[in-house]
Amino acid sequence: MGKSEDGICRIAPVGNASPRKSGEVPGNRSGTRLNAGGGNLVQTGDAPGEHHGKFPRFTPRQEMYVFHQGVGRVLDISMGGVSFSYIADTLPPAELPEAGILFTHTGQHVQGVPFEIIADEVCSRFLSSDYFVRERRIRFGELSGEQVRQLESFILNNAHIPQFSYDTRYTEYKSVYAAGGHHSCDRKAWAREGNPDVRLA
C-alpha cells in the first residue's frame, strides 16, 4: 500500500464506523469511537458539538484557510466538515453562501464545497474594541468524486496526521539498519534517533 493510499485509510472512516441507516441525518448517530491515529480514539456521532460525523478530525500542520463570505483560519478539518475562526464586528448575516472554498497560501484549494452551518459563536472579544473572534463549524454536503479526491489531497498535504510521522521515521530507521547494521548508521541517522520528534509534521 502506497503512502497516499495509506493516508486515505487514516483520514477516511475506519471499520467500526457502520454505514448510515436509511433516512438518518449525517452526524446524528449513536456514539462510536474511531482511531484518529497515534492511538487516539475520537468520540463521534451524538457527542456534544459533533459535526464531522464518522470521520476523524485533524489539526493543521501548516496554515489552511476557508473563504465563506469572509476569510477564516482552519482550526480542525476532516472529510466530513471543518471548523474555522474569523474576526467580525457584527453578527453573521441570516443567509450565507451555500458553498465555500478551502485554500492554502501555496495555492492548493478545493472550490465549491457545499457548506451546512452547524454553529457560529463568539470565542473572545478584543479589549476596548467592537471586534471579536467567532468560530464557525461546518458540515460538508454531498461532494463530487473530484471534490472528494481534492479534499483527500488537501488534508494529506496540509493536516497533522500523527501516524504519518511515526511511519516515516520507522521506514527511515529500517532502511538504515538494513543497509549496514546498527553500528554503521551515519551521524545524521544517529541525530534523528536522538531527537525522535525531528520528523514530526
C-alpha positions as CSV (number, residue, x, y, z in Angstrom):
1,M,0.0,0.0,0.0
2,G,1.5,3.4,-1.0
3,K,1.7,6.4,1.2
4,S,-1.2,8.2,-0.4
5,E,-3.5,5.1,-0.1
6,D,-2.4,4.5,3.5
7,G,-3.1,8.2,4.2
8,I,-6.6,7.9,2.8
9,C,-7.2,5.0,5.1
10,R,-6.2,7.2,8.1
11,I,-8.5,10.1,7.1
12,A,-11.5,8.1,5.9
13,P,-13.9,6.2,8.2
14,V,-12.4,3.1,9.9
15,G,-14.0,-0.3,10.2
16,N,-16.1,0.3,13.3
17,A,-18.0,3.2,11.6
18,S,-21.1,1.4,10.4
19,P,-23.0,2.7,7.3
20,R,-25.7,5.3,7.9
21,K,-29.2,3.9,8.1
22,S,-31.8,4.9,5.6
23,G,-33.2,8.4,6.4
24,E,-30.6,9.0,9.1
25,V,-29.2,12.6,9.3
26,P,-25.4,12.8,8.9
27,G,-23.7,13.4,12.3
28,N,-26.9,12.4,14.2
29,R,-25.9,8.9,15.1
30,S,-25.3,6.9,18.2
31,G,-21.8,7.5,19.6
32,T,-18.9,5.4,18.3
33,R,-15.1,5.7,18.9
34,L,-12.8,5.9,15.9
35,N,-9.0,5.7,15.6
36,A,-7.7,9.1,14.7
37,G,-4.1,8.0,14.6
38,G,-1.4,7.8,17.2
39,G,-3.6,5.6,19.4
40,N,-6.1,8.4,19.9
41,L,-9.8,7.5,19.9
42,V,-12.3,10.1,18.9
43,Q,-15.9,10.1,20.1
44,T,-18.2,10.7,17.2
45,G,-21.9,10.6,16.5
46,D,-24.1,12.3,19.0
47,A,-21.3,13.7,21.1
48,P,-21.9,17.4,22.0
49,G,-20.7,19.7,19.3
50,E,-20.0,16.9,16.9
51,H,-20.2,18.0,13.2
52,H,-17.7,15.8,11.4
53,G,-19.9,12.7,11.6
54,K,-17.9,9.4,11.4
55,F,-14.7,11.0,10.2
56,P,-11.6,11.6,12.4
57,R,-10.6,15.2,12.7
58,F,-7.1,16.7,12.2
59,T,-5.4,19.9,13.2
60,P,-3.4,22.0,10.6
61,R,0.2,21.1,10.0
62,Q,0.5,24.3,8.0
63,E,-2.0,27.1,7.8
64,M,-5.3,26.4,6.0
65,Y,-8.0,28.9,5.3
66,V,-11.7,29.0,4.4
67,F,-13.5,31.5,2.3
68,H,-17.2,31.7,3.3
69,Q,-18.3,35.3,2.6
70,G,-15.1,36.3,4.6
71,V,-11.8,34.5,5.2
72,G,-11.3,32.3,8.3
73,R,-8.4,30.2,9.6
74,V,-9.0,26.4,9.9
75,L,-9.0,25.0,13.5
76,D,-9.6,21.4,12.5
77,I,-10.8,19.5,9.4
78,S,-12.0,16.1,8.3
79,M,-13.6,14.5,5.3
80,G,-16.9,15.4,6.9
81,G,-16.5,19.0,7.9
82,V,-14.3,21.9,9.1
83,S,-14.1,24.4,12.0
84,F,-12.6,27.8,11.5
85,S,-12.2,31.1,13.3
86,Y,-12.7,34.5,11.9
87,I,-12.8,38.2,13.1
88,A,-16.1,40.1,12.9
89,D,-17.6,43.3,14.2
90,T,-21.2,42.3,13.6
91,L,-23.4,39.2,13.9
92,P,-23.3,36.9,10.8
93,P,-26.0,37.5,8.3
94,A,-29.1,35.4,8.3
95,E,-28.2,33.9,4.9
96,L,-24.7,32.8,4.0
97,P,-23.4,31.2,0.8
98,E,-24.3,27.5,0.4
99,A,-20.7,26.7,-0.7
100,G,-17.2,27.8,0.3
101,I,-13.6,27.4,-0.7
102,L,-10.7,25.7,1.2
103,F,-7.3,27.0,0.4
104,T,-3.7,27.4,1.5
105,H,-1.1,30.2,0.9
106,T,0.7,27.8,-1.5
107,G,-2.3,27.9,-3.9
108,Q,-3.8,24.4,-3.2
109,H,-7.6,24.8,-3.0
110,V,-10.9,23.0,-3.2
111,Q,-13.7,25.1,-4.7
112,G,-17.5,24.9,-4.4
113,V,-17.6,22.8,-1.3
114,P,-21.2,22.5,0.0
115,F,-21.4,24.1,3.4
116,E,-24.0,23.4,6.1
117,I,-23.6,25.7,9.2
118,I,-23.8,23.7,12.4
119,A,-22.8,26.5,14.8
120,D,-21.4,30.1,14.8
121,E,-20.5,31.5,18.2
122,V,-18.2,34.1,19.8
123,C,-14.9,32.8,21.2
124,S,-13.4,36.0,22.5
125,R,-13.7,39.8,22.3
126,F,-10.9,42.3,21.8
127,L,-10.4,44.6,24.8
128,S,-11.7,48.2,24.1
129,S,-12.8,47.1,20.6
130,D,-16.0,46.3,18.7
131,Y,-14.2,43.3,17.1
132,F,-14.5,39.8,18.3
133,V,-13.3,36.3,17.3
134,R,-16.0,33.8,16.2
135,E,-15.8,30.1,15.5
136,R,-18.0,28.6,12.7
137,R,-18.5,24.9,12.5
138,I,-19.4,23.5,9.1
139,R,-20.6,20.1,7.9
140,F,-19.8,19.3,4.2
141,G,-22.7,18.5,1.9
142,E,-22.6,16.0,-0.9
143,L,-19.2,16.1,-2.7
144,S,-18.5,15.2,-6.3
145,G,-15.9,12.5,-7.0
146,E,-13.4,15.1,-8.0
147,Q,-14.0,17.1,-4.8
148,V,-13.5,14.0,-2.7
149,R,-10.1,13.4,-4.3
150,Q,-9.2,17.1,-3.9
151,L,-10.2,17.1,-0.3
152,E,-8.2,14.0,0.4
153,S,-5.2,15.5,-1.1
154,F,-5.8,18.8,0.7
155,I,-5.9,17.1,4.1
156,L,-2.9,14.8,3.4
157,N,-0.8,17.7,2.3
158,N,-1.7,20.2,5.0
159,A,-3.1,18.5,8.1
160,H,-1.2,16.9,11.0
161,I,-1.7,13.2,10.8
162,P,0.2,11.7,13.8
163,Q,0.6,8.2,12.5
164,F,2.3,9.5,9.3
165,S,5.2,10.9,11.4
166,Y,5.8,7.6,13.2
167,D,5.6,5.6,9.9
168,T,8.1,7.9,8.2
169,R,10.7,7.7,11.0
170,Y,10.3,3.9,11.2
171,T,10.8,3.4,7.5
172,E,13.9,5.6,7.6
173,Y,15.4,3.7,10.5
174,K,14.6,0.3,9.0
175,S,16.4,1.3,5.7
176,V,19.5,2.4,7.6
177,Y,19.7,-0.9,9.6
178,A,19.1,-3.0,6.5
179,A,21.9,-1.2,4.7
180,G,24.7,-1.8,7.1
181,G,23.5,-2.7,10.6
182,H,23.1,-0.6,13.8
183,H,26.8,0.3,14.0
184,S,27.1,1.7,10.5
185,C,24.5,4.4,10.9
186,D,25.7,7.8,9.8
187,R,25.8,10.8,12.1
188,K,22.5,12.2,10.7
189,A,20.7,8.9,11.4
190,W,22.0,9.0,15.0
191,A,20.9,12.6,15.3
192,R,17.4,11.7,14.2
193,E,17.3,8.8,16.6
194,G,18.4,11.1,19.4
195,N,15.7,13.5,18.6
196,P,12.6,11.4,17.8
197,D,10.4,14.5,17.1
198,V,12.6,15.8,14.3
199,R,10.3,14.4,11.7
200,L,7.0,15.2,13.4
201,A,4.8,17.0,10.9
